[in-house]
Amino acid sequence: MKKGWFIAVIAAYIVVRTYIATLSSYGYYHGWNEGYYSLIAKNYFSGSLWEQIAYPGGEPFSSAPPLFSYAVYVSFKIFGISDISARFVSILSEVIAVWGVYILARELYNEKTATIAAIIFIFIPWNVLWFGRAQTDPLMTALMTLAIALYVRAYKKDKSMLPFGITLGLAVFTKQPALAALPIVLLWSYFQGFKRKEVINAIVCFFVGMIPLLIWLSYYAFSGNYNVIFNIVLGELVHRSEPFSDLTRVVLFSAAGISPLVITAAAYQMFRERNVKNILIIWILIYGAFVLIRTPPSHEYYSLPLMVPVAIVAGAGIDGISRVMNMKSIMLLLMLTILISTIPVTYFTLSYSGDAGYTATKEVGIFLRDYMDQYPDDEHLVLVQMKYSPQIAWYAGLGVTGKREIYSTIDDVSEVYVEGIVNNSSKKKILLVSDMVGVNMSILSGYERVLDSEYKAKVGRLKILDDFRELIVLKIK
């Protein structure tokens, strides 16, 4: 398979995924993350680059290091401030990830397997979904993948470990779970025949790569804000969630996102090799254990790095079948069949998640902005259910202080709850944004409904959501 086709597939992916990213606004399925990271990057223009502040006057975000928000900030500088600019960082991250997949597969197998694996990786529905979202995991996955690939190449060919160390350091500077790459490569090294000098060099180079993170953390150490340091260093492992709190969903969603035929090809190759010393199997076991144990509820995207070893093993499986049958046409037929099989799964995931056309948060945010512009002298308080707060703030231009404030409410909004906030506020105009899902409709009494924005997700004749997602803006009389 010629590299020209490979490059064409990557270019086509960028075009198609960018187009998909234009179809929807920051939605109900993890749109919170997209809005929040976009707000952080936007506020770098007027605030400090040391602190990830989503809302002026708010507390620094301390769940993840800042490399992703820095990348979005750079994208905003180049392409302008928009949701597409924010998502473009993740879209380009897949190019880095594909490069890493290609290098790693070539080192472990051969050129043909590397090309097949890279193309399969592009088509895996779980990747199509998340590598178009403005959040940390796509960039972390890309850098983690490239780091492991560079380590394997350096270890096998006695090359410098510095590219590995810098890349892994940047991966950790994006999100802490990338640290799992270290035990993965070290255990593989042990099975390969321990090269003491190479391993020591790799560890030293890794600490070199960690310098940006250490410098960033030193800012908080010198300023006395040790809570940020504690959350960054121990947050994922200590208090993010109870162990196994998302076990069923992360297994089912990830398996469905990979798609059946890709899983079948990967399972065939794993059965054929039965080699637990393969770094891909080590990767699946170590990182898979982390995903099963530490994934918080509704954070199924934690499994994104597992798509790399699955894609490579599946690519090796396709190549293996064609070699057994000694027919190149079989390889092309299998690959084409698998790629085609991912398309309906991709359509399903994009439709279910809202990526195929969700615009409610943008419509409501723009409405709020235009509405408040009509009354520039009035002070406004916008009450928004927590799951929609960053998205609405992003599109409406809201902050936690000033004349246009946002207040995150609980999801189970009640009339008494709203009245309590209203009675304790000095703002002249108060508006409520709610999807009314699971909310007693009696809350509508006494308020004026000023906007409805509806979204209904369908795949063919299959109705994904029994009730439509409705964002309602209510104005207090």
N, C-alpha and C positions, 0 to 999 in steps of 0.2 A: 504494500500500500504506500503510495508516494506521499511525501511530506506536504506537497501542494494541496492534496485533498484534506489533510489534517489541518492545515492553516485555514483553508476555506471553511471548514466546519466551525473552527473557533470564531472566525469573523462573522459567520452566520449566527452563531450563538449570541454574540454581543449585540447584533442588530435586533434579533428576535426578543432577547431578554430585555433590552432597553425599551422596545415597543410595549411589551407586557407591563413594564414598570410605569408606563404612561397611562395605563387603563384605569388604575385605581388610586385612591388617596390612602392615607394611613388609616387602616381599618380597625375592625373589632378583633381580629386574630393577630395579636402581637403588634398591632399598630401603636400600642403604648410605647414599646421600645423604640420604634422608628421616630415617633414624635419627640421622645425624650432626648435621644442622641442628636437629633437635628437641632433641638433647642440649645443643647450644650455647645454644638459647633457654631451656631449663630451667635451665641453670647460671647464667644471668644473675640468677636469683633469689637466689643465694648468692655470686656472684662479681662481678667488675668488668664493667661495660658496655663498657669499652674493648677487652677481649680476647675473642675467640671461642674459648672453651675448651669442648671437648666432654666431656673427662674431667677432674675435679678433679686438679690436679697435672700435667696434660699441657701440651703446647706450644700456643701460640695458632695457630689455623687461619689460613693466609695465602694461600689460593688465590683467595678472593673477598672483596670488602668486606662490611660487616656489615648493610646495610639489610634484607635478607631475614630474617636471624636476629632483628633488632630487631622486624620486623613479626610474626614468629611469637611473640616474647616478649609483644608487646601482645595478640595473640590469646589467648595463655595467660592473661594477666591478665583478659581479658574473659570468655572461655568456659571457662576451666579448662585444666589441662595434660592433653592427650590427642592422639592422632595425628590425629583429626578436626579439632581446633583448628589443628594445624599445617598440615594440607592446605587448610583453609578460606582461608588467605591466597592460595594459588594459584587457588582457585576464584573468589574475588572479583577476582583479577588479570585474569581473562578479561573481566570487566565493563569494566574500564579499557581493555583491549585492544579490545573491541568498540566502545567509545566512540571510540577513536582511529581504528579502521577506518572508522567511519561518517563522522567529520569529514573524513578524508583523501579518501575516495571521493567525498564530496559536493563537495569543493573541486576535485577533478580531473575529475569527470563530472557527476552530477546527484543529486537526492534519491532517485530510484528505484534507481539503481545503488548508492547508499550503503546503502540498506536491504537490498537483495539481498546485497551483499557482506558486510554484518555478520552476516546470518543464515547464509550459507555458512560464514563463519569459525567460528561456533559449532558447526557440524556437522562440520567437518573432523576426521576420526578422530585425526590426530596431535595436534590441539589437545585433544580430549576426553581423550586419554591423559595428556598432560603437564600440562594445567591443573588436574589433580587431585592432583599430586604435591608433596610438601613439599621443593622445591628452588628454586634461584635463578632459573632460566631463564624460568619463566612471568611472574614479576614484572618481570624485566628486559625481556622482550618487550613487556609491557603499557606500561611507561613509555617505552621506545624508540619504540613505535608512536605513542603520544600525542604525544611530542616532535616527531616528524617531521610529524605532522598539524598541530600548532600552528605549526610553522615555515612550512609551505606556506601556511596561512591568513594568518599575519602578513606573509609576503613578498608575497603577492598583494594584500592589502588594506591594506598599510602600517600594521599594528598593532604593538603592543609585542612585542618578542622575549623579554621576561622570562619569560613562562610556558614558552616553549620551553626557555630556558636552565636554569631550575629543574628542569623535568621530565627533561631529558637528563642533568643533573647527578645527579639521583636514580637514573636508570637506570644510570649508571656506578658510582654508590655501591652498586648492587646487584650488578653484574657488569661486568667490563672490556670485553667485546665490544660493549657498547652504544656505545662510542666510534665504531664504524663509521657511526653516524648522521651524524656530522659531515662526512666526505667525501661521503656520499650527498647531503645537502642542499646542500653547497657546489658540487658538480658540477652539480646540477640548477639552481642559481641562475645558474651561468655560461651554461648553455644557454638560460635564460629571458630573458637580458639582464641583465647584472651590475649590481645595485644596490649600489654600494659602501657607502653609509651603512647600509643594512639588514644587510649581511653583517657589517660591523664591530660593529654593535649586537648581532647574534646571537652573535658570538664573545665579546664582553664579558659578555653575559648568561649564556653558557655557563660562563665562569669564575666567575661569581657562584653558579651552580648547583653548581659543584665545591667550594664552600667546606666543606660537611659532610665530604667525603672528605679534603680537605686537613687539616682539623682532626683527623680520626681518625688520619691518617698522622703528624701532628706528635707525637702521643702516643708513637709508636714511635721517632720521631727523637730526642725529648728523653730517652727511656729507653735509647737506644743500641741498640735492636733493629732494625738496618738490614736484616736478612734478610727481615722481613715486608714492608718497603717495597719491596725488590727484587722479591720474589715477586708483590706486587700490581701493580707498575708494569710489570714485564717478563716475569712468569711465563708468561702465555698465549702470548706471541710467541717466547720464547727457549727454554725448557726443558720445556714441558708434554709435548710428544711430537714425534716425527719428522714432517716434512711428509708429507701424504697417507697417514697411517698408518691411517685408517679410511675410505678413499675408497669402496670397494665397498659396505660396510654402510650408510654414511650416505646414499649415493645411493639404494640399493634400499629401505631402511627409510623414508626420507622420502617417496619417490615412492609407495610403497604406502600410507603414512599419509595422504597427501593424498587418495587414491582416484581411480580412472580417469576418471570423468565430470567431476570438478572440474578435473583436468588438461586434459581435452579442451576444456572451456569456456574455460579460460585460454589454451590454445594457439591456439584460434580467434581470440580477441581480439588476441593478440600478432601473429598473422599479418595480421589485418585492419588493425591500426594501423601495424605495422612502424616504430615510433618509439623509437629508442634514447635519445631525450631525455626520455622519460617517466620520472618519478622512480621509478615502480614497477619499470621495467626496470633502471634504475641500481641500485636496491636489490637486485634479484635478482643482478645481475652482481657488485657489490662484496661484499655479504655472502655470496653464494654462493661466491665465490672464497675468502673466509675459512673458510667451513665445509669446503670441499673440502681446503684446505691444512692447517688447524689443528685439525680435530676429532680428539681422542685416541681410541684404540680403545674401542669400546663406549660412546661418548658421543654417540650419534646425535641426542640432543635439542638439540644445538647448532644444528640447522637450524630450530628452532621459529620464529624471527623471519621466516623466508622464507614462512611460511604467510600472512602479512599481504598482501604484494603479490600472491600467487597468488589469494587470496580476492577481492581487489578487481578484478583483471583478469578473473577468472571471472565476477564479478557484471556487469562491463561487457559481457562476451561474451553473457551471457543477455539483457541489455537490448538489445544490438545486434541479436541475432537476431530478437527480437520487433518491433523497429523496422523491420527489413528486410521482415519478413512482414506488418507493420502489423496484428498481432493480439495483443491483451492476453492472450488465452487461451493462446497459445503460450508466453508468458513464464511464466505460472503453471504450465503443464504441464512446461516444461523445469526450472523451479526445483524443483518437487515431485519430478520424476524424479531429479534430482541429489541432493536431500536424502535420498530413500529409498535411493539407491545407496550412501550413506555408512554406513548402519546396519550391514550385514553386515561391512564393513571395520572399523568401530568395535568390533563384537562380537569379531572376530578379534583385534584388537590388545589389547583388554582381557583376553581369555582367555589369549592368549599371554604377556602380561606379568604375569599373576597378579591383576590388578585385579578380576577377576570372582569372586574367592573365595579367595585365598591367605591362610591364617591360621597357617602353621607357625611362623614366628618368634615370633608373639604367644603361641601355645600353649607353645612351648618356654621363652620368657622368663618367662611366668607360672608354669610348672612350676618353673623354677629358683628364682624368688623364693620360692614357697611351700615348696620343699624346704629352702632355706637358713633360712627362718623356723623350721623345725622344730629347727634346731640353731643357735640364736642365739649360743652361746659359741664355736662352731668358726670357724676361718678357712677360707675357700673360695677356690680359684683355678679360674676357668672358662676353658678353652681353647676358642676359637671360630675357625673359619676366617675369614680376613680379610673375605670377601664378606658375612658375616653379623654381624660384630662390633658395629657401631653399633646394628643392630636389636635384637640380643639384649641389649645393654647398656641400651637404652631400655626394653624391657619387663621386664627383670629387676632393674633398679636397680643396675648394676655400675659400678665405677670402676677406675682404674689403681692406686689405693692403698687401704689399709684392709683390713677383714676380708672384703670381697667384691670380689675383683679379677678383671679380665678380661685375657686375654692373646690377642692376635691371632696365629693360626698361619698357616702357608702353606696353600694350598688342597690341595696334594698331601700330605696327612697320611700318615705312615707310623708303624709300631709303634716303630721305633727313634727317630724324631723325638719322639714322645710320651714315651717312656721317658726320653729325655734331659732334657726339661723337668721331668718328675716327680722325677727324681733330684736336680735342682738346686733344688727348691722346698721351703720349710719349711712350706707350708700343710698342714693336717691332711686336708682333703678337696679332691680335684681332680676336676673334671668336664670332659668333652670334648663339644663340640657339633660335629657334622659331617654333611654331607648324603651322605657316602660315595660321591659321584660321582667316578669315576676313582681311588678309593682301594682298595688291596688289603684284602680282607675279613679277612685274617689279623690285622688290628689288633684285631679283636673278641676274640681269645683273651686270657684273663686279666682281662677287664673284665666288669662287670655292666651289661647294657643295662637302663635304667630307664624309657625313654620313646621311643615312636615317634610321629612326627607326619607324616602323608603329605599330599601334594597332587599331583593329576594334572590337567593342563589339557587339555580337549577342546573342540573346536568341532564340533557335530554328530557325524558319524562319523569326522571327521578327528582323528587323534591328534597333537597338537602336539609333545609330548615323548615320546620313545621309552622313557625310564625315568622313574619317578615321582621327584619331589623329596622326599627323606626326611631330616628332621633328627633325628639320634639323639643322645641324651644318655647318656654312659657314665660310670659311677662307678668310680673306682679302688678296688679291694678293699684 
